[in-house]
Amino acid sequence: MRQKPGLFFVWLVFAGMMNCSYSQDPADQAAADSTDYQWVKVTMDAPFAPRDGAGALVFRDQMWLIGGWNPDRRYRSFFPFTCNNEVWTSRNGAEWTLVKPNTFRDQSFDATADWEGRHTGGYAVFRDRMWLVGGDSNQGHYQNDVWNSIDGKNWQLVNKEKPVPWGPRVLHYTVVHDDQIWVIGGQTLPNFAPAEEIFYDDIWVTQDGVHWNQVKPRAPRWSPRGMIGGSAVFKGRIWMLGGGTYDTPQTPTRKFHNDVWSSADGVEWKCHIENAPWRPRQYHDVAVWDDRLWVLEGYRIDSGNLKDVWHSTDGVHWREVADTPWKVRHAASVFVYDDALWIVAGNNMEPDVWKLQRK
């Protein structure tokens, strides 16, 4: 016989519901409803080869496109090992300069002298440097290295003498908050590189890329996940917007989420809404622009790549930008730059550049 729920269980359910409640200032909602945006096509033919999962950083008043993935044999000269370590930069989105040519070309490559090609890794601007924090498992191993650069051309291996304590891991969410770099969630991929199957719900922080401290989030908190591109730090809080898990041999069913959580310290998390109006997704991109949270594109098993774009002033009430003109995609490169929100390339596998601006 099934036991009837007691008062403590009812209280837990009520507390969980309360934890996902959130009220919004009517003035904020009115401001969001009165704001209109428009997409501008910058170019359909940027000089770099098509790619997805490339890092997207804004540093020293330029956009920086870092690495990326393309398994198409037609582009093998650009991606000998499906991923490369190119670095491109632009001030206007139409003209791009190759700052660092791809050196990840053959078996003689020295992974301590330069970073292996990668995509969907961790990317950050921190203490006047660009940072690469981990990578993927496409080369049959986990890239749990940390690099930084002041110019995009020359990169320093930060943790050469000390392995990171949070490996092996891929598909993690990376943000800069409270004068630290944060690595949040992610998983292992035994189907790509040997490791015990783990879906992470932990958090690690650093100020130098060498010494890491673990932050232990308390319940209630988000379930294990990753696959979130970009970063969203808004109103002094880290925001977790959707995400999911990749399939593994032991867990062949992927998970997709559309819940919204935030935290000021990584320990106490607040669920603002369990089911946002945008569909559950992974490999999407998040950003903060125009005093709003943004969720763009992504991937689902049932529908494939997506092209919808949503914004919110509070994480609860969301409004969609209608009539997105660019093709469906996931794992795009999203920049907040020059008072606009930019989307570059992605799994549409075209070198296109678009920007969203206020009308």
CORUR-V72971 format. One record per residue. N is the residue number from 1. RES is the residue in one small letter. PHI is phi as a letter, one per 30 degrees, with the letter a starting at -180 (NA if undefined). PSI is psi in degrees with one decimal (999 if undefined). OMEGA is omega in whole degrees, 0 to 359 (* if undefined). Layout:
n = {N:N}
res = {RES:RES}
phi = {PHI:PHI}
psi = {PSI:PSI}
omega = {OMEGA:OMEGA}
This chain:
n = {1:2:3:4:5:6:7:8:9:10:11:12:13:14:15:16:17:18:19:20:21:22:23:24:25:26:27:28:29:30:31:32:33:34:35:36:37:38:39:40:41:42:43:44:45:46:47:48:49:50:51:52:53:54:55:56:57:58:59:60:61:62:63:64:65:66:67:68:69:70:71:72:73:74:75:76:77:78:79:80:81:82:83:84:85:86:87:88:89:90:91:92:93:94:95:96:97:98:99:100:101:102:103:104:105:106:107:108:109:110:111:112:113:114:115:116:117:118:119:120:121:122:123:124:125:126:127:128:129:130:131:132:133:134:135:136:137:138:139:140:141:142:143:144:145:146:147:148:149:150:151:152:153:154:155:156:157:158:159:160:161:162:163:164:165:166:167:168:169:170:171:172:173:174:175:176:177:178:179:180:181:182:183:184:185:186:187:188:189:190:191:192:193:194:195:196:197:198:199:200:201:202:203:204:205:206:207:208:209:210:211:212:213:214:215:216:217:218:219:220:221:222:223:224:225:226:227:228:229:230:231:232:233:234:235:236:237:238:239:240:241:242:243:244:245:246:247:248:249:250:251:252:253:254:255:256:257:258:259:260:261:262:263:264:265:266:267:268:269:270:271:272:273:274:275:276:277:278:279:280:281:282:283:284:285:286:287:288:289:290:291:292:293:294:295:296:297:298:299:300:301:302:303:304:305:306:307:308:309:310:311:312:313:314:315:316:317:318:319:320:321:322:323:324:325:326:327:328:329:330:331:332:333:334:335:336:337:338:339:340:341:342:343:344:345:346:347:348:349:350:351:352:353:354:355:356:357:358:359}
res = {m:r:q:k:p:g:l:f:f:v:w:l:v:f:a:g:m:m:n:c:s:y:s:q:d:p:a:d:q:a:a:a:d:s:t:d:y:q:w:v:k:v:t:m:d:a:p:f:a:p:r:d:g:a:g:a:l:v:f:r:d:q:m:w:l:i:g:g:w:n:p:d:r:r:y:r:s:f:f:p:f:t:c:n:n:e:v:w:t:s:r:n:g:a:e:w:t:l:v:k:p:n:t:f:r:d:q:s:f:d:a:t:a:d:w:e:g:r:h:t:g:g:y:a:v:f:r:d:r:m:w:l:v:g:g:d:s:n:q:g:h:y:q:n:d:v:w:n:s:i:d:g:k:n:w:q:l:v:n:k:e:k:p:v:p:w:g:p:r:v:l:h:y:t:v:v:h:d:d:q:i:w:v:i:g:g:q:t:l:p:n:f:a:p:a:e:e:i:f:y:d:d:i:w:v:t:q:d:g:v:h:w:n:q:v:k:p:r:a:p:r:w:s:p:r:g:m:i:g:g:s:a:v:f:k:g:r:i:w:m:l:g:g:g:t:y:d:t:p:q:t:p:t:r:k:f:h:n:d:v:w:s:s:a:d:g:v:e:w:k:c:h:i:e:n:a:p:w:r:p:r:q:y:h:d:v:a:v:w:d:d:r:l:w:v:l:e:g:y:r:i:d:s:g:n:l:k:d:v:w:h:s:t:d:g:v:h:w:r:e:v:a:d:t:p:w:k:v:r:h:a:a:s:v:f:v:y:d:d:a:l:w:i:v:a:g:n:n:m:e:p:d:v:w:k:l:q:r:k}
phi = {NA:d:d:d:d:d:d:d:d:d:d:d:d:d:d:d:d:d:d:c:c:a:c:b:d:e:d:d:d:d:d:d:d:c:c:c:b:b:d:c:d:d:a:c:b:d:d:d:d:e:a:b:i:d:d:b:b:c:b:h:i:b:c:b:c:b:i:k:b:a:d:d:d:d:c:e:d:d:b:e:c:i:b:b:b:d:b:c:b:a:c:b:i:c:c:b:c:d:d:b:d:d:c:d:b:a:d:d:d:c:d:c:c:a:d:d:e:a:b:h:d:c:b:a:c:a:h:h:b:c:b:c:b:i:a:b:b:d:c:i:b:c:c:c:c:b:b:b:a:c:b:i:c:c:b:c:d:d:c:d:c:b:d:d:d:c:d:d:a:b:i:d:c:b:b:c:a:h:h:b:c:c:c:b:i:j:a:c:b:d:d:c:b:e:a:d:d:b:c:d:b:c:b:b:b:a:c:b:i:c:c:c:c:d:c:c:d:c:d:d:a:d:d:e:a:a:i:c:c:i:a:b:c:b:h:i:b:d:c:c:c:i:j:a:b:d:d:b:e:d:b:d:c:d:c:b:b:b:d:b:b:b:a:d:b:i:c:c:c:c:d:d:a:d:b:d:d:d:d:e:a:b:h:c:b:b:a:b:a:h:h:b:d:b:b:b:h:k:b:b:d:d:b:i:d:b:b:d:b:b:b:a:c:b:i:c:c:c:b:c:d:d:h:d:d:d:d:e:a:b:h:d:c:c:b:c:a:h:h:a:c:c:b:b:h:k:d:d:h:b:d:c:b:b:b:c:b:d:d}
psi = {134.3:132.2:137.6:144.6:133.2:-179.7:-35.3:-41.5:-43.8:-40.3:-41.1:-44.3:-44.5:-41.1:-40.0:-40.9:-42.3:-35.8:-25.1:8.2:154.3:134.2:148.7:139.2:123.2:-31.4:-38.3:-42.7:-40.5:-39.6:-40.9:-40.5:-25.3:-1.5:129.5:146.4:160.6:142.6:138.7:126.5:118.5:-48.8:149.3:1.1:60.1:157.1:-10.9:154.8:150.8:150.3:157.8:166.5:14.5:142.5:146.4:108.1:148.1:119.1:128.5:47.8:36.9:155.3:136.1:124.0:122.5:117.4:-147.6:173.9:134.5:109.4:-0.8:126.3:-24.0:-20.9:21.7:-32.0:-26.9:-26.1:71.3:-31.9:35.7:-27.3:150.7:176.9:33.9:157.0:122.5:151.6:153.1:147.6:-10.1:-2.3:-18.7:-37.6:126.0:141.7:131.2:104.9:-38.6:107.3:158.5:126.8:-3.9:79.4:-26.4:-178.9:-10.0:-1.0:135.5:107.5:-0.7:-13.9:-25.0:158.4:139.1:146.5:146.1:168.3:165.0:34.8:-159.4:132.8:135.3:153.8:122.4:127.2:50.7:36.3:154.4:140.9:139.5:124.1:97.0:-178.6:-131.2:-167.8:20.3:-18.0:12.2:6.7:170.8:131.9:74.8:47.5:163.2:126.8:154.4:165.1:146.8:-7.8:-3.3:-14.8:-43.7:126.1:141.0:130.2:111.0:-40.1:40.2:-36.3:-8.3:109.6:148.6:145.0:-5.5:7.0:164.4:147.3:144.2:171.7:27.4:160.9:129.0:127.1:164.9:125.2:140.7:42.3:40.0:154.2:132.4:132.0:120.9:127.3:-152.1:-166.1:174.4:162.2:82.4:-22.1:-12.9:-34.8:140.2:130.9:155.8:141.4:120.2:131.8:115.9:144.1:31.0:174.3:137.7:144.6:152.9:157.2:-6.9:-2.0:-8.3:-51.6:122.0:141.4:139.7:133.5:128.9:102.6:141.5:154.9:147.7:146.2:173.3:152.4:161.4:135.7:172.3:-143.0:40.0:118.2:157.7:-160.6:152.6:102.8:117.3:128.3:41.8:17.9:148.8:134.2:130.8:112.9:99.4:-144.6:-173.3:-167.8:147.4:150.5:146.6:167.0:-37.1:-26.6:81.6:-7.5:121.5:157.2:143.8:136.7:153.4:30.6:162.9:122.2:156.4:158.0:144.7:-24.2:-0.7:-9.9:-56.0:121.5:143.0:128.5:115.6:-34.3:137.6:-32.5:95.0:161.3:-17.9:145.6:147.1:141.6:165.6:168.1:28.4:178.0:145.4:155.0:168.5:121.5:146.6:38.0:38.8:155.0:144.3:140.6:125.8:137.5:-156.4:-163.5:144.7:149.9:-43.2:-27.6:-7.4:-145.8:155.0:167.8:12.0:155.2:128.7:151.2:156.6:146.0:-8.3:-2.2:-7.7:-52.3:118.4:145.0:135.7:139.1:115.5:156.0:52.5:124.3:-16.1:163.3:157.2:150.0:167.7:170.0:47.0:177.3:116.0:131.2:146.3:109.4:138.7:47.3:40.6:162.9:119.0:142.9:129.5:124.5:-148.8:-163.0:2.8:-16.4:49.9:147.2:59.3:156.6:127.4:154.5:145.6:129.6:162.9:143.9:999}
omega = {179:181:178:180:178:182:181:178:179:178:179:179:180:180:178:179:180:181:180:178:182:179:183:175:180:179:178:180:179:179:180:182:185:183:178:182:175:177:178:176:181:176:173:188:174:187:179:178:178:182:169:179:179:176:181:180:172:188:180:174:175:170:182:179:194:175:179:187:173:182:183:182:178:181:183:180:178:184:182:179:181:174:175:180:174:170:178:178:181:174:182:178:180:180:182:179:176:182:182:176:179:176:183:193:183:186:178:183:179:185:174:180:179:183:177:174:184:172:181:176:176:183:183:167:188:178:175:173:168:185:166:184:182:184:182:181:185:180:178:176:182:180:182:179:180:181:170:184:175:184:180:180:182:184:180:173:188:188:182:184:186:179:176:182:185:178:357:185:171:174:180:178:187:179:171:183:176:178:177:168:183:170:189:174:184:182:167:178:181:178:178:182:184:176:171:178:178:170:191:168:181:183:176:182:179:172:182:181:181:182:184:174:179:173:184:180:178:174:358:178:180:179:180:182:173:176:176:179:182:177:179:171:194:179:175:183:171:181:175:187:179:182:182:179:178:182:177:179:180:181:188:181:178:175:180:184:170:175:183:179:173:180:176:186:181:181:179:182:178:174:182:177:182:182:176:181:173:187:175:187:173:184:175:178:179:181:172:179:179:179:179:168:180:172:185:172:181:186:173:178:188:184:182:182:183:178:182:182:184:175:183:175:185:182:180:182:185:177:181:171:187:169:175:188:184:185:176:182:166:179:175:174:187:181:166:191:174:178:177:175:187:172:187:173:185:186:165:178:171:180:183:180:179:172:178:180:176:177:*}
